C-alpha cells in the first residue's frame, strides 16, 4: 500500500514539474535552467538544506561548516548574526563553491530587529496598514545591515483561543483584518524591489492551521473543515501570495491527520496550483523529523520521502533530506525532476533577490534606533493601545496630579519588548518610569511586586502607603515577555502572581486606579473589573512603550486601537470569537438564568434552552472591534443605495458619524454582514470593511462603503465558491456587537 501511495505522489509531482518546464521561458527561467544544468546532485540537495543553531548559541565558526559551504552543500543559514561570520560564509559560497551560488541568511525578525514595535497582536489592534508596513520596513532596514535578508514573518495564523502562547504573534481572529494587514507586512519587509540591499524576503507562516490547536496548547492537533479552512484560515495566506511573499513556512501541527510538512494537498495543490505561489517553502524547526512522533512517518527516511513528495523545498535544521534523498532517488520513491523543481524554486528567489550580482551585505548600522524609527515605534504603540474601561473619564489625567506608580512592569525594559525579540536591547528601551522622569511628572514609584509572577506580599504595605499619599494610582502590570510566545500557552489567563491581590488592597484606599496592562494576549480581568476605574491595554508595546503610555495617560495622544480578538471573561469561554455560527437555540437574553439565581432544590429543567454557561453567561468581556476613545461618537442615517445586489449592481452603504464629545477623536468605523440563510450555515456576522476617521468635536462625517457580490461569496464543504440568492443584514458600528442595521437581498 505504501509503495502505491508513493508512486501516486511521485507521478503527481512529476506532472506538476513537467507543467512548469513547458511554460514559456524568460530571462529568469533561463538563468535557473542554466544553473541547474551545471549542478551535481550533491549541490542540488545542498540547496534544500537550511542550517544554523539556536538563537542563543555563540561560538567559533566550525571548519566543517565552512567546508560544507565550499562544497555547495548548504543553501541557507539561520541565526548567524556575527557579521564576520556572515561575510566569511558568503565569501566562501560565491568565490569557492562549484557554481558560486550565494547563501541566504535568515532570522526570526518578527516585530522589529533593534527598534522593537508592539507585538503583532498589538499591531493588529491598530487596524492600520501603515503601522504594519512601517514596522516591517524598519525591521528590514536594520536587520539587513547584519546580512539578514530573510525573515520568518509575518505569522498569519488566525487565533481564536487566547490561551495559545503564539496568539501574541497572530493578526487576530478575523480573516478580513488579517488579510488586509498581510499585504502591508509583506510589502514592508520586501520593499519596493527584492534586489534592494535593504529588502528582506518575507515568509508567510505557519501553513496551515497552527492557530486552531486544540485547547490553545502549542503544537497540538488542528481539526478544520474545508469550509473553515477556505473561509477562515487560508485568506491571509492567499493575500501573502498576492502581495508577493517569496517564501512560506509549514507549521508544526497536523491538520485533520496530516502533519503540515508532509501535506501534499496543501503545499502543492492549494498553495502552488490554486494560489499560484512560485517561491519556496521551508519547514519549521525540525518539523520534518517530528512527523515520526506524530505517527505519520516510520523513520527519518520516510519523513524525507513524505516531505519531498509533498513539495517542501527546504528543511530547517533536521537532516532528513541531506541523509536520505540519494537513497530515495535510487529506489524510485522520488525523481530527479522533482528535485530539480524544488531547487529551481530556491534559485529563482535567490536570483530575484539579486544575490548573484550583489551577494554581500550593505552596512547601514547607523540606522539602528534612528530617530525616525523610534518615532514610528512610538506611534505604533499609541495606535495599538486599546482603552477598555474609563469610568468617570478618569483618563486622561490632568497635569499636576500626584501619581502613585505601582506594579511589576512599570520599569522593566526587557519585558515590555515582548516575545520574539532576540536582538532587542533593553538599554534602548524607554519605560513608563523613564518617560515620567523625562516629563517631570509628579509621581512616586513603588513596585509592590518585583516581577509579574511574584506572589510575595512583603512590599504591599509600601505600595499602599504610596497610594494613600497620591491622587490617583497607575498600576502597570500584566505578563513578563516569557509568558507568551512559542510553547508558552496558559490555562489560566488572569494577571499572574499576586497582582490581583495587590490591586484589591489598593482599591481599599478609595483612590482611582488606572490599570495599564502589558501582555502577549488578552488578560481576564473579571475578578478586578470593579476595583479599577480605567483599563488601558498596551500589549507588549516595544522600545517606545514608555513615552507612548505617558502621552496617552495625560491626553497628549489618544489610544486609538480596537480589539483584533474577542476578550473573554474567563478562560473557560475559550475558544471565543465573534464570527461564530448560531445554534438551533441561540441565546435569548431575557430568558438567561445565572447560576446563583437558581433556587435551591429547583426542579430539573433546561433553564432557557439556549447555548450559554450557567456561571458566566453568553457574552464576552469585550467584543471583537471594541475600544473606547477620549470622546464619544454617535451613528445615524445608515442608508443603502439599493435594496438588491447582483453581479452588475454593487451596493453602497452610507452612515453618518458625529463626534458628540469635547475633543477631537479617532474612530474605526466597522461594517459587518450576515448571510441569513446559506447552503451551509453562516456566521452571525462577518467583517467586510472598515475605515479609520478623525473627527473634531461636534463635527459630522458621512462615510461610504461599497459591497459587491464577490464580498458575499464563500466556500462550502465541497470547496464550491459562490453565494446563493436570499437576504442579507448589514451593520455599521463601533464593534462586532453594535451598530445600525439595514437589509438587502441578492435576487
C-alpha positions, -999 to +999 in steps of 0.1 A: +000+000+000+029+024+009+045+018-025+013+025-044+009+057-024+045+067-031+041+061-068+010+082-069+028+110-052+058+108-075+036+108-106+015+137-094+046+157-085+063+149-118+033+161-137+035+194-119+072+197-126+066+190-163+039+216-165+065+241-151+090+231-177+066+236-205+058+272-196+073+298-218+108+307-207+121+342-198+155+355-187+149+345-151+139+309-160+168+307-184+192+315-156+176+290-134+178+263-160+215+271-168+224+268-131+205+235-127+223+220-157+257+227-141+249+214-106+257+180-093+231+160-073+250+168-041+248+205-048+211+203-056+205+185-023+226+211-006+202+239-017+175+221+002+193+224+035+188+253+059+215+251+086+221+270+118+218+269+155+197+281+183+194+319+186+213+316+219+243+298+207+276+317+204+309+303+193+335+298+167+326+290+131+335+253+126+358+244+098+334+216+089+307+241+083+329+262+061+338+231+041+301+223+036+296+257+021+327+253+000+312+220-014+279+236-021+260+215+005+242+243+023+216+266+007+208+290+036+217+297+073+196+308+102+207+326+134+241+336+121+243+372+133+280+377+137+288+399+107+323+385+104+308+350+100+281+362+076+307+378+054+331+348+055+304+322+048+291+343+019+326+348+005+332+311+005+299+304-012+303+329-040+341+325-045+349+289-037+318+268-042+314+249-075+287+271-090+291+303-069+255+301-056+251+326-028+236+319+006+205+334+023+209+344+059+177+341+080+165+352+114+132+355+133+127+392+129+091+394+140+082+429+152+115+447+149+152+439+149+167+466+172+139+491+172+111+469+186+075+477+177+044+463+195+039+426+193+020+416+161-013+411+180-009+447+192-002+460+158-033+442+146-052+462+172-042+493+153-062+482+123-037+503+105-018+491+074+007+519+076+017+508+111+022+472+099+042+484+069+064+507+089+072+480+114+084+456+088+103+482+068+122+494+098+130+458+107+143+451+072+165+482+071+180+474+105+184+436+101+198+437+065+228+456+079+238+424+096+233+403+064+198+391+073+178+390+041+151+366+051+127+368+080+103+342+093+074+366+094+046+376+091+028+350+111-007+347+097-023+321+119-059+330+127-062+326+165-094+322+184-080+310+217-062+334+240-046+306+260-023+299+230+011+315+236+016+324+200-016+345+198+010+372+206+023+369+170-011+365+154-031+390+134-061+381+155-093+362+148-107+378+117-096+368+082-106+401+066-085+422+090-056+397+089-056+397+051-055+435+050-025+436+073-007+408+055-002+428+023+013+457+044+037+434+062+049+417+031+054+450+012+073+465+042+097+436+046+104+432+009+104+468+000+100+483-035+125+459-050+137+425-039+172+432-050+175+463-029+201+456-002+176+466+025+149+442+012+143+412+034+121+384+019+090+376+038+079+341+050+042+336+055+038+312+084+026+288+096+009+269+068-016+258+079-040+257+109-015+262+137-037+288+154-065+262+157-046+239+180-069+221+204-072+238+238-048+265+228-019+241+235+011+248+213+020+222+186-014+205+191-037+189+167-060+210+145-093+197+132-106+221+104-134+215+079-128+225+043-153+254+047-134+267+078-101+262+060-111+283+030-132+309+047-112+315+079-076+301+078-065+304+042-074+340+032-044+357+049-020+332+032-037+338-002-032+375+005+005+369+011+009+351-023-009+381-039+014+405-022+045+386-035+057+368-004+087+348-016+086+321+010+062+301+031+068+280+062+050+248+072+035+245+107+044+221+134+009+208+138-011+182+119-044+192+103-070+165+100-045+138+105-017+150+082+014+169+096+019+201+076+054+193+064+041+162+046+008+176+033+009+174-005-027+187-008-018+219+010+017+225-003+012+216-039-025+216-048-037+246-027-005+267-024+010+263-058-018+252-081-047+271-067-029+302-053-001+303-079+027+306-054+062+304-071+086+309-043+098+282-019+085+265+012+107+259+043+098+236+072+096+249+107+124+239+131+127+200+129+091+197+118+102+171+091+116+147+116+088+154+140+065+136+117+079+105+133+065+112+168+033+124+151+029+088+139+029+098+102+065+087+093+082+055+101+117+069+103+138+098+090+140+084+055+102+080+053+099+116+066+121+128+038+101+109+013+068+124+025+081+159+026+098+158-008+067+143-024+045+169-007+065+197-023+086+210+006+116+228-007+139+234+022+144+216+055+152+236+086+178+221+109+169+184+107+188+163+081+163+140+065+169+155+030+207+155+034+209+119+046+182+102+025+175+120-008+200+100-028+187+067-015+151+077-022+162+086-058+178+052-063+147+034-050+125+054-073+105+069-045+113+104-058+126+116-092+154+139-102+128+161-119+112+166-086+145+176-070+151+200-100+118+216-095+123+221-057+158+235-063+146+258-091+121+274-067+150+283-044+173+295-071+145+316-086+142+335-053+179+340-049+180+354-084+151+378-077+170+390-046+199+400-068+223+379-046+243+367-076+252+403-085+253+418-050+258+389-025+273+409+003+255+429+030+255+467+029+263+480+063+237+506+073+241+501+110+239+539+116+202+534+111+198+513+142+175+531+166+173+560+142+151+589+154+126+582+126+124+545+136+118+554+172+091+578+163+073+552+142+076+527+170+060+552+195+032+560+170+026+523+166+023+518+204-002+546+206-023+533+177-022+497+190-033+505+226-069+498+234-089+517+261-112+491+276-127+510+305-127+546+315-153+552+343-160+589+351-134+599+324-106+593+349-084+593+318-067+614+306-051+626+338-047+664+344-012+678+348+000+682+384-019+653+399+002+633+423+005+597+410+014+565+427+030+543+400+028+507+412+033+474+395+058+449+383+061+461+347+065+499+352+102+498+348+112+466+331+130+475+298+133+439+286+099+427+295+080+454+276+096+443+243+076+411+244+082+377+227+105+370+197+129+399+203+162+381+202+180+412+191+162+439+211+184+457+236+168+467+269+194+496+272+175+514+245+140+507+259+120+537+272+099+525+301+069+544+317+092+554+346+118+568+321+090+588+304+076+601+337+111+612+348+118+629+315+085+648+316+087+659+353+056+640+363+047+643+400+049+606+409+061+581+435+071+547+422+068+516+443+068+482+425+049+463+451+058+431+432+092+426+417+081+406+386+047+396+371+046+361+387+057+374+421+034+360+449+052+378+478+031+403+497+061+418+516+061+451+497+023+456+497+025+480+527+049+502+508+026+503+478-004+511+499+014+539+517+023+555+484-012+551+471-027+569+502-004+599+496-015+601+459-044+615+439-045+585+415-029+551+412-014+540+379-009+502+382+013+488+354+011+451+353+005+421+330+028+393+319+065+391+315+076+386+279+084+349+286+048+341+294+037+344+258+051+332+225+061+297+213+055+269+239+041+294+264+004+286+265-015+293+297-047+275+311-055+305+333-051+339+317-057+361+348-030+385+359-003+361+372+013+362+406-003+384+434-012+412+410-050+408+416-045+406+453-024+438+453-050+457+432-077+447+456-057+461+485-050+493+466-087+497+459-094+498+496-076+532+497-105+547+477-081+563+452-089+559+415-069+531+398-058+532+362-047+497+352-022+496+323-017+460+310+014+448+291+008+413+279+010+390+249-027+381+250-060+393+264-059+390+302-091+381+320-099+409+344-133+397+357-120+394+393-108+430+395-130+448+369-150+466+397-118+475+415-103+496+388-116+528+371-098+526+338-081+498+318-055+506+290-043+475+271-009+482+256+000+446+247+038+444+249+044+478+234+081+477+224+110+500+226+090+532+229+062+519+251+070+542+279+067+575+261+035+562+243+019+553+277+029+587+292+013+606+263-019+585+264-023+588+302-020+626+300-041+630+269-013+643+247-023+614+225-054+592+224-053+554+225-069+545+192-067+507+189-096+483+187-096+447+197-085+422+170-097+394+192-127+388+214-118+394+250-131+366+274-144+369+309-128+337+319-106+312+301-134+286+303-152+305+275-123+298+250-121+294+221-142+325+217-148+345+185-173+370+171-180+353+138-194+322+152-225+303+140-259+304+156-272+272+172-307+260+168-313+275+202-295+309+202-294+329+234-325+349+244-311+374+268-344+378+287-345+341+294-310+336+306-307+324+342-274+329+360-263+300+382-266+319+415-302+327+407-313+291+405-334+282+436-321+255+459-338+222+451-351+235+418-369+211+396-347+198+368-352+219+337-332+233+308-332+269+322-340+287+290-330+260+265-302+282+249-265+280+244-247+295+274-226+289+305-246+290+338-219+307+357-205+333+332-233+338+308-230+341+270-212+374+264-175+381+263-160+408+285-154+429+254-164+421+218-141+420+187-135+455+174-142+471+208-123+501+221-131+535+237-119+570+229-114+601+249-146+614+232-179+598+221-194+591+188-230+588+175-240+569+144-271+578+123-286+578+088-274+544+076-287+540+041-283+517+011-281+527-025-303+498-034-322+470-016-309+444-040-274+433-052-264+414-083-233+407-104-237+440-121-251+460-092-229+468-062-244+484-032-231+515-014-238+518+023-236+552+039-236+562+075-231+595+094-207+595+123-207+625+147-183+634+174-205+642+204-177+649+228-155+678+237-122+668+220-110+656+186-111+618+184-103+588+162-129+562+153-126+529+135-160+525+117-167+488+111-190+472+086-204+437+091-226+414+070-247+384+077-259+359+051-292+350+067-297+316+050-269+297+032-262+264+016-242+258+047-248+277+080-232+311+080-216+332+108-238+357+128-216+385+114-185+389+092-163+419+089-163+432+054-148+466+057-136+494+080-125+530+078-104+550+102-115+585+106-106+616+127-135+638+137-135+672+155-159+680+183-195+683+171-184+675+136-202+650+114-187+629+086-206+608+061-187+576+053-194+553+023-187+516+019-192+495-012-203+459-012-201+437-042-213+402-048-178+390-045-177+402-009-205+378-001-192+346-017-178+318+004-167+282+002-188+253+013-176+218+024-172+208-012-149+237-019-175+253-041-172+291-041-203+313-046-233+327-029-270+318-032-299+342-036-315+354-004-315+380+024-285+398+040-282+420+070-256+448+072-244+466+103-221+497+106-209+504+141-181+506+167-176+469+172-189+434+163-217+436+189-231+470+180-243+491+150-271+503+130-286+476+108-303+475+073-312+447+049-307+439+013-313+409-010-295+391-037-321+385-064 
